[in-house]
Amino acid sequence: MLKLTHLALAVLLGLAAVPAQAQGTSSDAPKLTIYTYDGFAADWGPGGQLKAGFEARCSCTVEFVAADSSIGTLRKVQLEGDSTPADLIVGLDTAIAGEARATGLFADHGLDLANLNLPEKWTDQQFVPFDYSHFAIMYDTDRTKTPPKSFEELIAMPASVKISIQDPRSSTPGFGLVLWIKAAYGDRAKDIWAGLKPHILTVTRDWSESYDLFLKGEADLTLSYTTSPAYHIIEEKKDTIKAAIFDEGHLAQIEVAGILKSSKHQQLAKDFLAYLTSVNGQKILPTTNWMFPVVDLGADTNAVFGTLPQPTKTLSVSDADIAAHGKEWIDEMLKAIQ
């Protein structure tokens, strides 16, 4: 993929992690171990800058340990249980927060989050949001002159129009698409999936693979985020990649972090979450993780983010419904597209 693909994928969500080595800290300083997904910990992601910023004020060291996905971080902690070396997980999202909470492995964060700027009011006592965006179908104006304005319009497009999507069993965006369609169409979701079947080029394990196919031109459309065009505009000076805004509304992905009960550094972990949601921490995220910050940064947010079209309707699915029906909805999707 060279610059247009490898670098784009790397900066948007990342493909490799970098080891976090402490700089200028004593050997007996406490170490905060953070499990996250690979893009967050990569040298082009926010992890390195957040590490440097927090270490400058904490008399500690920070080590990011990367898995291939945010779902992977949760599975790793579930396997390790109370013996896990992790103090925190950074990079779960609201779609899997309920499952994470049900493990009983996470502690209350104890932070006052009343002033956050989010698509929905935040009341969660265990997970702290740090960025967000809405899921969206991406298109390139050089290839798609008239983008769909709904899933039904996408279905009605010629069968030659192909979309790459992600597997909901291994990818949080993939699961997000399942929830988005369910939230928008309810009992009709299986019919929407059946209608999409002729358009689905492939179902990839993760986001980077499907976005790669889109950037190469093998897929006309792909699942990503309303903020994804910001990368192409800011880093590549390219404004042809856009998010299609759907009439039925969009589901928001809110990324969250949580402290593990087994952590020996509870206060330090809490301090990191406070830093992550502070103005100084939040300034790092928009142009490294390519998502919206959860606090109002004013002029400190790149102006491009203010130009990106956003949905007027935000859809949601409750934790209870996801816990009760998530697997059923995934099975419904997989059966419909087989």
C-alpha positions in Angstrom: 0.0 0.0 0.0 3.0 2.4 0.3 2.1 5.9 1.5 -1.6 5.9 0.5 -2.3 2.6 2.1 0.2 1.5 4.7 0.7 4.9 6.1 -3.0 5.8 6.0 -3.9 2.6 7.8 -1.1 3.1 10.3 -2.1 6.6 11.2 -5.8 5.9 11.3 -5.8 2.9 13.6 -2.3 1.4 13.3 -0.7 -1.8 12.3 2.3 -2.2 14.7 3.1 -1.4 18.3 6.3 0.2 19.7 7.8 -0.8 23.0 7.4 1.8 25.7 10.8 2.4 27.3 11.0 4.8 30.2 13.1 7.9 29.7 14.8 9.6 32.6 13.0 7.7 35.3 14.5 5.8 38.2 14.6 2.0 38.2 12.4 1.8 41.3 9.7 4.1 39.9 6.2 2.4 39.7 5.3 1.0 36.3 1.9 1.5 34.9 1.0 -1.3 32.5 -1.7 -0.5 29.9 -3.2 -3.0 27.5 -4.4 -1.5 24.3 -4.9 -2.2 20.6 -1.9 -2.0 18.2 -2.8 1.3 16.6 -3.0 3.1 19.9 0.4 2.0 20.9 2.1 2.5 17.5 4.6 5.3 17.1 2.1 7.1 14.8 -0.7 6.6 17.4 -1.4 8.6 20.5 0.3 6.2 23.0 3.8 7.6 22.7 2.8 11.2 23.3 0.4 10.2 26.1 3.2 8.2 27.7 5.6 11.1 27.6 3.1 13.6 28.8 2.0 11.4 31.8 5.5 10.4 32.7 6.5 14.0 32.9 4.1 14.5 35.8 3.8 11.1 37.5 7.3 10.0 38.7 6.5 6.6 37.1 7.0 4.7 33.9 4.2 3.8 31.4 4.3 0.6 29.3 1.8 0.0 26.6 1.2 -3.7 25.7 -0.6 -4.0 22.4 -3.0 -6.7 21.1 -4.3 -6.9 17.6 -7.7 -5.5 18.6 -9.5 -4.0 21.5 -11.5 -7.3 21.7 -8.1 -9.0 21.9 -7.2 -6.9 25.0 -10.3 -8.0 26.8 -9.8 -11.6 25.9 -6.2 -11.4 27.1 -7.2 -10.0 30.5 -10.0 -12.6 30.8 -7.5 -15.4 30.3 -5.0 -13.9 32.8 -7.6 -13.0 35.4 -6.4 -11.6 38.7 -2.8 -12.5 37.7 -2.7 -10.0 34.8 0.1 -7.5 34.9 -2.2 -4.9 33.3 -3.3 -2.0 35.4 -5.7 -0.6 32.8 -7.2 -1.4 29.4 -7.4 1.6 27.0 -9.4 1.1 23.8 -12.6 -0.9 24.6 -15.8 0.7 23.3 -19.3 1.0 24.4 -20.4 -2.0 22.4 -18.3 -4.4 24.5 -18.2 -2.4 27.7 -21.1 -4.4 29.1 -19.4 -7.7 28.4 -16.2 -6.3 30.1 -18.2 -5.1 33.1 -19.8 -8.5 33.5 -16.3 -10.1 34.0 -16.1 -8.4 37.4 -12.5 -7.5 36.6 -12.9 -3.7 36.6 -12.9 -1.1 39.4 -14.9 2.1 39.7 -13.0 5.0 38.3 -14.3 7.6 40.8 -13.8 10.5 38.4 -16.2 13.5 37.8 -17.1 13.3 34.1 -20.0 15.6 34.1 -18.5 18.1 31.7 -17.6 15.7 28.9 -18.7 16.6 25.3 -20.3 13.4 24.0 -23.2 12.3 21.8 -24.9 11.0 24.9 -24.9 11.7 28.6 -22.2 9.7 30.4 -23.1 7.9 33.7 -20.8 4.8 33.6 -19.0 4.3 36.9 -16.3 1.9 35.6 -15.4 3.1 32.1 -14.0 6.4 31.1 -14.6 7.7 27.5 -11.6 9.3 25.7 -12.7 9.7 22.1 -15.6 9.0 19.8 -16.9 9.1 16.2 -19.9 7.7 14.3 -19.6 4.6 12.1 -20.0 5.5 8.5 -19.8 4.1 5.0 -16.8 5.6 3.2 -16.7 6.5 -0.5 -14.3 8.2 -2.9 -15.8 10.9 -5.1 -13.4 9.9 -7.9 -15.2 6.5 -8.1 -18.6 7.1 -6.6 -20.4 10.2 -7.9 -23.7 9.6 -6.1 -23.2 8.0 -2.6 -26.1 6.2 -0.9 -28.1 8.1 1.7 -29.3 4.9 3.5 -28.6 1.2 3.6 -31.7 0.7 1.4 -30.2 3.0 -1.2 -26.9 1.1 -1.0 -28.8 -2.2 -1.5 -30.5 -0.6 -4.6 -27.1 0.3 -6.2 -25.8 -1.9 -9.1 -24.5 -5.3 -7.9 -21.1 -4.3 -9.3 -20.8 -1.8 -6.4 -18.8 -3.6 -3.7 -18.2 -2.9 0.0 -15.6 -4.3 2.4 -16.7 -4.9 6.0 -15.3 -6.4 9.1 -16.1 -9.6 11.0 -18.1 -8.7 14.1 -16.5 -11.6 16.1 -13.0 -10.1 15.9 -13.5 -6.4 15.1 -15.3 -3.7 17.1 -16.2 -1.8 14.0 -17.6 -5.0 12.5 -19.8 -5.5 15.6 -20.6 -1.8 15.5 -22.1 -2.3 12.0 -24.3 -5.2 13.3 -25.6 -2.9 16.1 -26.0 0.1 13.7 -28.2 -1.9 11.4 -30.2 -3.5 14.3 -30.7 -0.1 15.9 -31.9 1.4 12.6 -34.1 -1.4 11.3 -35.0 -3.7 14.2 -36.7 -6.8 13.0 -35.9 -5.9 9.4 -32.2 -6.2 10.1 -31.9 -9.6 8.6 -33.6 -8.4 5.3 -31.1 -5.5 5.2 -28.2 -8.0 5.5 -29.7 -10.2 2.8 -29.9 -7.1 0.6 -26.3 -6.2 1.3 -25.1 -9.7 0.5 -24.5 -9.2 -3.3 -22.5 -6.0 -2.5 -20.2 -7.5 0.1 -16.8 -8.0 -1.5 -15.4 -9.7 1.6 -15.6 -9.8 5.4 -12.1 -9.1 6.8 -10.8 -9.9 10.3 -10.1 -6.3 11.1 -10.6 -2.7 10.0 -7.2 -2.2 8.4 -7.7 -5.1 5.9 -11.0 -3.8 4.7 -9.9 -0.1 4.5 -6.8 -1.3 2.5 -9.1 -2.9 -0.1 -11.1 0.4 -0.3 -7.9 2.5 -0.7 -6.6 0.1 -3.4 -9.9 0.5 -5.3 -10.8 -3.1 -5.0 -13.9 -2.1 -2.9 -16.0 0.9 -3.8 -17.2 1.4 -0.2 -16.0 0.4 3.2 -17.0 0.7 6.9 -15.1 3.3 8.9 -15.9 6.6 10.7 -17.2 10.0 10.0 -13.8 11.4 11.1 -11.7 9.2 8.8 -11.6 11.8 6.0 -9.7 14.1 8.4 -6.6 12.0 8.0 -6.7 12.2 4.2 -7.4 16.0 4.2 -4.7 16.9 6.8 -2.0 14.4 6.0 -2.4 13.8 2.3 -4.1 17.0 1.2 -6.7 14.7 -0.4 -10.4 15.6 -0.1 -12.1 12.9 -2.3 -12.6 10.4 0.5 -15.8 11.1 2.4 -18.4 9.6 4.7 -21.9 9.0 3.4 -24.5 10.4 5.8 -27.5 8.1 6.2 -31.0 9.3 6.7 -31.8 6.6 9.3 -29.0 7.9 11.6 -25.6 6.5 12.7 -24.3 4.6 15.7 -21.6 6.3 17.7 -18.5 4.4 18.8 -17.2 5.8 22.1 -13.8 4.4 23.1 -13.3 3.8 26.8 -10.7 2.9 29.3 -11.0 1.0 32.6 -8.9 0.2 35.7 -8.5 -3.4 36.7 -9.4 -4.4 40.2 -6.2 -6.4 40.4 -4.0 -3.4 39.7 -1.4 -2.6 42.5 -1.4 1.0 41.3 -5.0 2.1 41.7 -4.4 5.8 42.3 -1.8 6.0 39.6 -4.2 4.3 37.1 -6.9 6.8 38.2 -4.4 9.7 37.7 -3.7 8.4 34.1 -7.4 8.4 33.3 -7.7 11.9 34.7 -4.8 12.9 32.4 -6.3 11.1 29.4 -9.5 13.2 29.7 -7.7 16.4 30.5 -7.2 19.2 27.9 -3.5 18.3 27.6 -4.3 14.6 27.1 -7.2 15.2 24.7 -5.2 17.5 22.5 -3.1 14.5 21.4 -6.0 12.4 20.2 -7.7 14.0 17.2 -4.7 13.9 14.8 -3.2 10.7 16.1 -6.3 8.5 16.6 -8.4 10.4 14.2 -11.5 10.7 16.4 -13.3 13.5 18.1 -12.1 14.5 21.6 -14.5 14.1 24.6 -13.8 17.6 25.9 -14.3 20.9 24.1 -10.8 21.9 22.9 -11.9 25.0 21.1 -9.2 26.3 18.8 -6.9 23.5 19.8 -8.9 21.1 17.6 -7.8 21.1 14.0 -10.3 23.2 12.0 -10.8 20.3 9.5 -12.8 18.4 12.1 -15.3 21.1 12.1 -15.9 20.8 8.4 -16.7 17.1 8.4 -20.4 16.3 7.8 -22.0 14.6 10.8 -25.3 12.8 11.3 -28.2 14.7 12.8 -29.5 11.5 14.4 -27.4 9.3 16.8 -28.7 5.8 17.3 -27.9 3.7 20.3 -28.3 0.1 21.7 -28.4 -0.5 25.4 -25.8 -2.6 27.3 -28.7 -4.9 28.4 -29.8 -5.5 24.8 -26.3 -6.2 23.6 -25.7 -8.6 26.5 -29.0 -10.4 25.8 -28.9 -10.4 22.0 -25.5 -9.5 20.7 -24.5 -13.1 19.8 -27.9 -13.7 18.3 -27.6 -10.6 16.1 -24.1 -11.6 14.9 -25.5 -15.1 14.0 -28.3 -13.4 12.2 -25.9 -11.3 10.1 -23.6 -14.2 9.3 -26.5 -16.4 8.3 -27.9 -13.7 6.0 -24.7 -13.1 4.1 -23.6 -16.8 3.7 
